[in-house]
Amino acid sequence: MTHSQPQGGLLHGLAQRLRGVFLPASTGKVKHLDTGKHSVNDRGLLVFEHTGEVIRAERLLRAAGLEVEVKGPPPELRTGCDMVVVFELVRQARVMETLEREGLRPIQVVSAHDVLLEPVSLYQIKHLDNRWIMVRAANMKITLDTADGRIVNISGGGCPDVPWVAHKLCGLRLDEAPSPLSMGQTLCCYSLQKAFEELRRHVACGT
């Protein structure tokens, strides 16, 4: 005759697997769910208070040869900044060392390998009347006319250089247009740059 595991034991085991994943950045360590599976593809999230810190962190880490992405934070990590830096968890020590050297510290460092903390896409893509494609990144939007491959509209944000950058880009073919960050350096231009790059990827894939 077999005996099932007592209910209390099952609940204890479940509680152990659902431990919190947050740690202050000052510890330099990351906690994550003990699933028994550890993959080199596990990712960590760097959470910052301001978008400007995300921009700086992305540039520093890429300059150091580290592969990183900027994505939207899962609901549990929203702090007012609508972006997080995603990195390979196995590179955590090097990531933290690179940021510390430049005096940049995230407010949280979190393991993202659990589905409950999956970062979300930074982009929203809409197809309008089977002709136009609009890509939004954070507060900036860029629209392409697929009939001739030209940028027809740029909107969003409140930075002073947005109208000038929009004036320069609208009417140009996407494959010939200069990058937004080559013309402006504000947070809005950074978001527009992300939307611009995603639009190019989207068009290249033919989706």
MIDOSE-1310 file (N, C-alpha, C; in nm, 2 decimals, decimal comma, always signed):
residues 207
mths	+0,08/-0,12/+0,00/+0,00/+0,00/+0,00/+0,09/+0,12/+0,00; +0,06/+0,22/-0,09/+0,14/+0,34/-0,09/+0,07/+0,45/-0,01; +0,15/+0,55/+0,03/+0,10/+0,66/+0,11/+0,14/+0,79/+0,04; +0,04/+0,87/+0,02/+0,06/+1,00/-0,04/+0,13/+1,09/+0,05
qpqg	+0,21/+1,19/+0,00/+0,28/+1,29/+0,08/+0,17/+1,38/+0,16; +0,19/+1,40/+0,29/+0,10/+1,48/+0,37/+0,08/+1,61/+0,30; -0,04/+1,67/+0,32/-0,07/+1,80/+0,25/+0,02/+1,91/+0,30; +0,05/+1,90/+0,43/+0,14/+2,00/+0,49/+0,28/+2,00/+0,42
gllh	+0,33/+1,88/+0,39/+0,45/+1,87/+0,32/+0,45/+1,93/+0,18; +0,34/+1,91/+0,11/+0,32/+1,96/-0,03/+0,32/+2,12/-0,02; +0,24/+2,17/+0,08/+0,23/+2,32/+0,09/+0,37/+2,38/+0,12; +0,44/+2,31/+0,21/+0,58/+2,36/+0,24/+0,67/+2,36/+0,12
glaq	+0,66/+2,25/+0,04/+0,74/+2,25/-0,08/+0,71/+2,36/-0,18; +0,57/+2,38/-0,19/+0,53/+2,49/-0,28/+0,58/+2,62/-0,23; +0,57/+2,64/-0,10/+0,61/+2,77/-0,05/+0,76/+2,79/-0,07; +0,84/+2,69/-0,06/+0,98/+2,70/-0,08/+1,01/+2,74/-0,23
rlrg	+0,93/+2,69/-0,32/+0,95/+2,72/-0,46/+0,90/+2,86/-0,50; +0,82/+2,92/-0,42/+0,76/+3,05/-0,45/+0,83/+3,16/-0,36; +0,95/+3,14/-0,33/+1,02/+3,25/-0,25/+1,03/+3,37/-0,34; +1,04/+3,49/-0,27/+1,06/+3,61/-0,34/+1,19/+3,62/-0,42
vflp	+1,18/+3,70/-0,52/+1,30/+3,71/-0,61/+1,37/+3,84/-0,60; +1,32/+3,93/-0,51/+1,38/+4,07/-0,51/+1,49/+4,07/-0,40; +1,60/+4,15/-0,44/+1,71/+4,18/-0,35/+1,75/+4,32/-0,38; +1,79/+4,40/-0,27/+1,84/+4,53/-0,30/+1,97/+4,52/-0,39
astg	+1,99/+4,62/-0,48/+2,11/+4,61/-0,57/+2,24/+4,62/-0,49; +2,24/+4,68/-0,37/+2,36/+4,69/-0,29/+2,42/+4,56/-0,26; +2,35/+4,45/-0,25/+2,40/+4,33/-0,22/+2,49/+4,27/-0,33; +2,45/+4,31/-0,45/+2,53/+4,25/-0,57/+2,49/+4,11/-0,60
kvkh	+2,38/+4,06/-0,53/+2,34/+3,92/-0,56/+2,20/+3,92/-0,61; +2,16/+3,80/-0,66/+2,03/+3,79/-0,72/+1,97/+3,66/-0,66; +1,85/+3,67/-0,61/+1,77/+3,55/-0,57/+1,68/+3,51/-0,68; +1,65/+3,38/-0,69/+1,55/+3,34/-0,79/+1,49/+3,21/-0,75
ldtg	+1,38/+3,17/-0,81/+1,31/+3,05/-0,78/+1,40/+2,93/-0,79; +1,39/+2,84/-0,69/+1,47/+2,72/-0,70/+1,39/+2,61/-0,77; +1,40/+2,61/-0,90/+1,33/+2,52/-0,98/+1,41/+2,39/-1,01; +1,54/+2,40/-0,98/+1,63/+2,29/-1,01/+1,68/+2,29/-1,15
khsv	+1,64/+2,39/-1,23/+1,68/+2,40/-1,37/+1,76/+2,54/-1,38; +1,88/+2,53/-1,42/+1,96/+2,65/-1,44/+2,01/+2,65/-1,58; +1,98/+2,75/-1,66/+2,02/+2,76/-1,80/+2,11/+2,88/-1,82; +2,20/+2,87/-1,92/+2,28/+2,98/-1,95/+2,20/+3,09/-2,02
ndrg	+2,08/+3,06/-2,05/+1,99/+3,16/-2,11/+1,91/+3,24/-2,01; +1,92/+3,20/-1,88/+1,86/+3,28/-1,77/+1,90/+3,42/-1,79; +1,80/+3,51/-1,76/+1,83/+3,65/-1,77/+1,81/+3,73/-1,64; +1,88/+3,84/-1,63/+1,86/+3,92/-1,51/+1,81/+4,06/-1,56
llvf	+1,74/+4,13/-1,47/+1,68/+4,26/-1,50/+1,75/+4,36/-1,41; +1,79/+4,47/-1,47/+1,84/+4,59/-1,40/+1,73/+4,69/-1,40; +1,69/+4,73/-1,28/+1,58/+4,82/-1,26/+1,63/+4,96/-1,21; +1,60/+5,06/-1,28/+1,65/+5,20/-1,25/+1,53/+5,29/-1,22
ehtg	+1,56/+5,40/-1,16/+1,45/+5,49/-1,12/+1,42/+5,58/-1,24; +1,52/+5,61/-1,32/+1,50/+5,71/-1,43/+1,54/+5,65/-1,56; +1,47/+5,69/-1,67/+1,50/+5,64/-1,80/+1,65/+5,68/-1,84; +1,69/+5,79/-1,80/+1,83/+5,84/-1,84/+1,93/+5,74/-1,79
evir	+1,91/+5,67/-1,67/+2,00/+5,58/-1,62/+2,00/+5,45/-1,70; +1,88/+5,41/-1,76/+1,87/+5,30/-1,84/+1,95/+5,32/-1,97; +1,94/+5,44/-2,03/+2,02/+5,47/-2,15/+2,17/+5,46/-2,12; +2,21/+5,52/-2,01/+2,35/+5,52/-1,97/+2,40/+5,38/-1,95
aerl	+2,32/+5,30/-1,88/+2,36/+5,16/-1,85/+2,37/+5,08/-1,98; +2,28/+5,09/-2,07/+2,28/+5,02/-2,19/+2,41/+5,05/-2,27; +2,44/+5,18/-2,28/+2,56/+5,22/-2,35/+2,69/+5,17/-2,28; +2,70/+5,18/-2,15/+2,82/+5,13/-2,08/+2,84/+4,98/-2,10
lraa	+2,73/+4,90/-2,09/+2,74/+4,76/-2,09/+2,77/+4,71/-2,23; +2,71/+4,77/-2,33/+2,74/+4,74/-2,47/+2,89/+4,77/-2,51; +2,93/+4,89/-2,46/+3,07/+4,93/-2,48/+3,17/+4,83/-2,42; +3,12/+4,76/-2,31/+3,21/+4,66/-2,24/+3,20/+4,53/-2,31
glev	+3,12/+4,52/-2,42/+3,11/+4,39/-2,49/+3,00/+4,30/-2,44; +2,91/+4,35/-2,36/+2,81/+4,27/-2,30/+2,68/+4,28/-2,38; +2,61/+4,16/-2,40/+2,49/+4,16/-2,47/+2,37/+4,20/-2,38; +2,31/+4,31/-2,41/+2,19/+4,35/-2,33/+2,08/+4,40/-2,42
evkg	+1,96/+4,40/-2,36/+1,84/+4,45/-2,43/+1,77/+4,55/-2,34; +1,69/+4,64/-2,40/+1,61/+4,73/-2,32/+1,46/+4,68/-2,35; +1,39/+4,65/-2,24/+1,25/+4,60/-2,25/+1,17/+4,68/-2,15; +1,04/+4,65/-2,16/+0,94/+4,70/-2,06/+0,94/+4,62/-1,94
pppe	+0,93/+4,67/-1,82/+0,93/+4,59/-1,70/+0,80/+4,52/-1,68; +0,81/+4,40/-1,62/+0,69/+4,33/-1,58/+0,62/+4,41/-1,47; +0,49/+4,39/-1,45/+0,41/+4,48/-1,35/+0,48/+4,48/-1,22; +0,54/+4,38/-1,17/+0,60/+4,37/-1,04/+0,72/+4,47/-1,02
lrtg	+0,77/+4,51/-1,13/+0,89/+4,59/-1,13/+0,88/+4,74/-1,17; +0,75/+4,78/-1,19/+0,73/+4,91/-1,24/+0,76/+5,02/-1,13; +0,84/+5,11/-1,16/+0,88/+5,21/-1,06/+0,86/+5,35/-1,11; +0,80/+5,37/-1,23/+0,79/+5,50/-1,29/+0,87/+5,51/-1,41
cdmv	+0,98/+5,44/-1,42/+1,06/+5,42/-1,54/+1,01/+5,30/-1,62; +0,97/+5,32/-1,74/+0,90/+5,22/-1,82/+1,00/+5,13/-1,90; +1,13/+5,12/-1,86/+1,23/+5,04/-1,92/+1,31/+4,97/-1,82; +1,36/+4,85/-1,86/+1,46/+4,78/-1,78/+1,57/+4,73/-1,87
vvfe	+1,68/+4,71/-1,82/+1,80/+4,65/-1,90/+1,80/+4,50/-1,87; +1,79/+4,42/-1,97/+1,80/+4,27/-1,96/+1,93/+4,22/-2,00; +1,99/+4,14/-1,92/+2,13/+4,08/-1,94/+2,13/+3,94/-1,91; +2,24/+3,87/-1,96/+2,26/+3,73/-1,93/+2,30/+3,71/-1,79
lvrq	+2,22/+3,63/-1,71/+2,25/+3,62/-1,57/+2,39/+3,57/-1,54; +2,44/+3,48/-1,63/+2,58/+3,43/-1,60/+2,68/+3,54/-1,61; +2,65/+3,66/-1,67/+2,74/+3,77/-1,68/+2,72/+3,87/-1,56; +2,64/+3,84/-1,46/+2,60/+3,93/-1,36/+2,72/+4,00/-1,29
arvm	+2,82/+3,93/-1,26/+2,94/+3,98/-1,19/+3,00/+4,09/-1,27; +3,02/+4,06/-1,40/+3,08/+4,16/-1,49/+2,99/+4,28/-1,51; +2,86/+4,26/-1,52/+2,77/+4,37/-1,54/+2,77/+4,46/-1,42; +2,77/+4,41/-1,30/+2,77/+4,49/-1,18/+2,90/+4,56/-1,17
etle	+3,01/+4,50/-1,20/+3,14/+4,56/-1,19/+3,15/+4,67/-1,29; +3,10/+4,66/-1,41/+3,11/+4,76/-1,51/+3,03/+4,89/-1,46; +2,91/+4,86/-1,41/+2,83/+4,97/-1,36/+2,89/+5,04/-1,24; +2,94/+4,96/-1,15/+3,00/+5,02/-1,02/+3,12/+5,11/-1,06
regl	+3,19/+5,06/-1,16/+3,31/+5,14/-1,19/+3,27/+5,28/-1,24; +3,15/+5,29/-1,30/+3,11/+5,42/-1,35/+3,01/+5,49/-1,25; +3,00/+5,44/-1,13/+2,92/+5,50/-1,03/+2,77/+5,49/-1,06; +2,72/+5,39/-1,14/+2,58/+5,37/-1,17/+2,53/+5,25/-1,10
rpiq	+2,43/+5,27/-1,02/+2,37/+5,15/-0,94/+2,22/+5,14/-0,97; +2,18/+5,02/-1,01/+2,03/+5,00/-1,02/+1,97/+5,00/-0,88; +1,84/+5,02/-0,88/+1,77/+5,01/-0,75/+1,73/+4,87/-0,72; +1,73/+4,78/-0,82/+1,70/+4,64/-0,80/+1,77/+4,56/-0,91
vvsa	+1,82/+4,44/-0,87/+1,87/+4,34/-0,97/+1,79/+4,22/-0,95; +1,72/+4,17/-1,05/+1,63/+4,06/-1,03/+1,65/+3,95/-1,14; +1,63/+3,83/-1,09/+1,64/+3,72/-1,19/+1,51/+3,71/-1,26; +1,51/+3,69/-1,39/+1,39/+3,69/-1,47/+1,36/+3,55/-1,53
hdvl	+1,42/+3,44/-1,48/+1,39/+3,31/-1,55/+1,26/+3,26/-1,51; +1,19/+3,31/-1,41/+1,06/+3,27/-1,38/+0,96/+3,34/-1,47; +0,86/+3,27/-1,52/+0,76/+3,34/-1,61/+0,69/+3,45/-1,55; +0,67/+3,45/-1,42/+0,60/+3,56/-1,35/+0,68/+3,69/-1,36
lepv	+0,81/+3,69/-1,39/+0,89/+3,81/-1,40/+0,94/+3,83/-1,54; +0,87/+3,78/-1,64/+0,91/+3,79/-1,78/+0,90/+3,94/-1,82; +1,01/+3,99/-1,87/+1,00/+4,13/-1,92/+0,91/+4,14/-2,05; +0,85/+4,25/-2,07/+0,75/+4,26/-2,18/+0,82/+4,34/-2,29
slyq	+0,76/+4,32/-2,41/+0,82/+4,40/-2,52/+0,80/+4,55/-2,50; +0,91/+4,62/-2,54/+0,90/+4,76/-2,53/+0,82/+4,82/-2,64; +0,78/+4,74/-2,74/+0,72/+4,79/-2,87/+0,57/+4,75/-2,88; +0,50/+4,84/-2,94/+0,36/+4,81/-2,99/+0,36/+4,84/-3,14
ikhl	+0,31/+4,74/-3,21/+0,31/+4,75/-3,36/+0,17/+4,74/-3,41; +0,13/+4,83/-3,49/-0,01/+4,83/-3,55/+0,00/+4,84/-3,70; -0,08/+4,76/-3,77/-0,10/+4,77/-3,91/-0,23/+4,85/-3,94; -0,22/+4,96/-4,01/-0,34/+5,04/-4,04/-0,38/+5,03/-4,18
dnrw	-0,51/+4,99/-4,20/-0,57/+4,98/-4,34/-0,48/+4,90/-4,44; -0,40/+4,80/-4,39/-0,32/+4,72/-4,47/-0,22/+4,80/-4,56; -0,19/+4,92/-4,51/-0,09/+5,00/-4,58/+0,01/+5,07/-4,49; -0,03/+5,12/-4,38/+0,07/+5,18/-4,29/+0,10/+5,09/-4,17
imvr	+0,23/+5,11/-4,12/+0,28/+5,04/-4,01/+0,32/+5,15/-3,90; +0,26/+5,14/-3,78/+0,30/+5,23/-3,68/+0,37/+5,15/-3,57; +0,49/+5,19/-3,53/+0,56/+5,13/-3,42/+0,57/+5,23/-3,30; +0,54/+5,19/-3,18/+0,55/+5,27/-3,07/+0,65/+5,22/-2,97
aanm	+0,74/+5,30/-2,92/+0,84/+5,26/-2,82/+0,83/+5,37/-2,71; +0,79/+5,32/-2,59/+0,77/+5,42/-2,48/+0,67/+5,52/-2,53; +0,71/+5,65/-2,53/+0,61/+5,76/-2,56/+0,63/+5,81/-2,70; +0,70/+5,74/-2,79/+0,73/+5,79/-2,92/+0,67/+5,69/-3,03
kitl	+0,62/+5,75/-3,13/+0,56/+5,67/-3,24/+0,61/+5,71/-3,38; +0,63/+5,61/-3,46/+0,68/+5,64/-3,60/+0,59/+5,55/-3,69; +0,55/+5,62/-3,80/+0,46/+5,55/-3,90/+0,52/+5,55/-4,04; +0,51/+5,43/-4,10/+0,56/+5,41/-4,23/+0,45/+5,38/-4,33
dtad	+0,46/+5,44/-4,45/+0,37/+5,40/-4,56/+0,44/+5,29/-4,64; +0,38/+5,17/-4,64/+0,44/+5,05/-4,70/+0,43/+5,06/-4,85; +0,35/+5,15/-4,90/+0,34/+5,16/-5,05/+0,47/+5,21/-5,11; +0,53/+5,31/-5,05/+0,66/+5,36/-5,10/+0,78/+5,35/-5,00
griv	+0,75/+5,30/-4,88/+0,86/+5,28/-4,79/+0,91/+5,41/-4,72; +0,82/+5,51/-4,72/+0,85/+5,64/-4,66/+0,79/+5,66/-4,53; +0,87/+5,73/-4,44/+0,82/+5,77/-4,31/+0,72/+5,88/-4,33; +0,60/+5,86/-4,27/+0,49/+5,97/-4,29/+0,46/+6,04/-4,17
nisg	+0,49/+5,99/-4,05/+0,46/+6,06/-3,93/+0,54/+6,02/-3,81; +0,57/+6,11/-3,73/+0,64/+6,09/-3,60/+0,57/+6,17/-3,50; +0,54/+6,11/-3,39/+0,46/+6,19/-3,28/+0,50/+6,13/-3,15; +0,45/+6,21/-3,05/+0,47/+6,17/-2,91/+0,58/+6,25/-2,84
ggcp	+0,59/+6,23/-2,71/+0,70/+6,30/-2,63/+0,68/+6,45/-2,62; +0,76/+6,51/-2,54/+0,75/+6,65/-2,52/+0,89/+6,72/-2,52; +0,99/+6,65/-2,58/+1,12/+6,70/-2,58/+1,13/+6,81/-2,69; +1,22/+6,91/-2,67/+1,22/+7,02/-2,77/+1,27/+6,99/-2,91
dvpw	+1,35/+6,88/-2,92/+1,40/+6,84/-3,05/+1,32/+6,75/-3,14; +1,20/+6,71/-3,08/+1,12/+6,61/-3,15/+1,06/+6,68/-3,28; +1,01/+6,80/-3,28/+0,95/+6,86/-3,40/+1,06/+6,87/-3,51; +1,18/+6,91/-3,48/+1,28/+6,92/-3,58/+1,33/+6,79/-3,63
vahk	+1,34/+6,69/-3,55/+1,38/+6,55/-3,59/+1,27/+6,49/-3,68; +1,14/+6,52/-3,64/+1,03/+6,47/-3,72/+1,03/+6,54/-3,86; +1,06/+6,67/-3,86/+1,06/+6,74/-3,99/+1,17/+6,68/-4,08; +1,28/+6,64/-4,02/+1,39/+6,59/-4,10/+1,37/+6,45/-4,15
lcgl	+1,30/+6,37/-4,08/+1,28/+6,23/-4,11/+1,15/+6,20/-4,20; +1,05/+6,28/-4,17/+0,92/+6,25/-4,25/+0,94/+6,28/-4,40; +0,90/+6,19/-4,48/+0,92/+6,20/-4,62/+1,04/+6,12/-4,68; +1,12/+6,08/-4,59/+1,24/+6,00/-4,63/+1,21/+5,85/-4,63
rlde	+1,27/+5,78/-4,72/+1,26/+5,63/-4,72/+1,33/+5,58/-4,60; +1,26/+5,48/-4,54/+1,32/+5,42/-4,42/+1,46/+5,37/-4,43; +1,49/+5,31/-4,55/+1,62/+5,25/-4,57/+1,73/+5,35/-4,60; +1,69/+5,48/-4,62/+1,78/+5,59/-4,64/+1,79/+5,69/-4,53
apsp	+1,69/+5,68/-4,44/+1,68/+5,78/-4,33/+1,80/+5,77/-4,23; +1,85/+5,88/-4,18/+1,95/+5,87/-4,07/+1,88/+5,83/-3,94; +1,96/+5,78/-3,85/+1,90/+5,74/-3,72/+1,87/+5,87/-3,64; +1,76/+5,86/-3,56/+1,72/+5,97/-3,48/+1,82/+6,02/-3,39
lsmg	+1,90/+5,93/-3,33/+2,00/+5,97/-3,23/+2,12/+6,04/-3,30; +2,13/+6,04/-3,43/+2,23/+6,12/-3,50/+2,19/+6,26/-3,51; +2,07/+6,29/-3,47/+2,02/+6,43/-3,48/+1,97/+6,49/-3,35; +1,94/+6,41/-3,25/+1,90/+6,45/-3,12/+1,95/+6,37/-3,01
qtlc	+1,96/+6,42/-2,89/+2,01/+6,34/-2,78/+1,92/+6,33/-2,66; +1,79/+6,37/-2,67/+1,70/+6,37/-2,56/+1,65/+6,23/-2,54; +1,57/+6,21/-2,42/+1,51/+6,09/-2,39/+1,41/+6,05/-2,50; +1,34/+6,15/-2,55/+1,24/+6,12/-2,66/+1,31/+6,07/-2,78
cysl	+1,43/+6,12/-2,82/+1,50/+6,07/-2,93/+1,55/+5,93/-2,91; +1,58/+5,90/-2,79/+1,63/+5,76/-2,75/+1,51/+5,66/-2,78; +1,39/+5,70/-2,73/+1,27/+5,62/-2,75/+1,24/+5,61/-2,90; +1,25/+5,72/-2,97/+1,23/+5,72/-3,12/+1,33/+5,63/-3,19
qkaf	+1,45/+5,63/-3,14/+1,56/+5,55/-3,20/+1,52/+5,40/-3,19; +1,47/+5,36/-3,07/+1,42/+5,23/-3,05/+1,31/+5,19/-3,14; +1,21/+5,28/-3,16/+1,10/+5,25/-3,25/+1,15/+5,24/-3,39; +1,24/+5,33/-3,43/+1,30/+5,33/-3,56/+1,37/+5,20/-3,59
eelr	+1,45/+5,15/-3,50/+1,52/+5,02/-3,52/+1,42/+4,91/-3,53; +1,32/+4,91/-3,44/+1,22/+4,80/-3,45/+1,14/+4,80/-3,58; +1,11/+4,92/-3,63/+1,04/+4,93/-3,76/+1,13/+4,87/-3,87; +1,26/+4,90/-3,87/+1,34/+4,84/-3,97/+1,35/+4,69/-3,96
rhva	+1,35/+4,64/-3,84/+1,35/+4,49/-3,82/+1,22/+4,43/-3,87; +1,11/+4,50/-3,84/+0,98/+4,45/-3,88/+0,97/+4,45/-4,03; +1,01/+4,55/-4,09/+1,00/+4,56/-4,24/+1,09/+4,46/-4,30; +1,21/+4,44/-4,25/+1,31/+4,35/-4,30/+1,26/+4,20/-4,29
cgt	+1,18/+4,17/-4,19/+1,12/+4,04/-4,17/+1,00/+4,02/-4,26; +0,94/+4,13/-4,31/+0,83/+4,12/-4,39/+0,70/+4,08/-4,32; +0,69/+4,11/-4,19/+0,58/+4,08/-4,11/+0,48/+4,19/-4,10
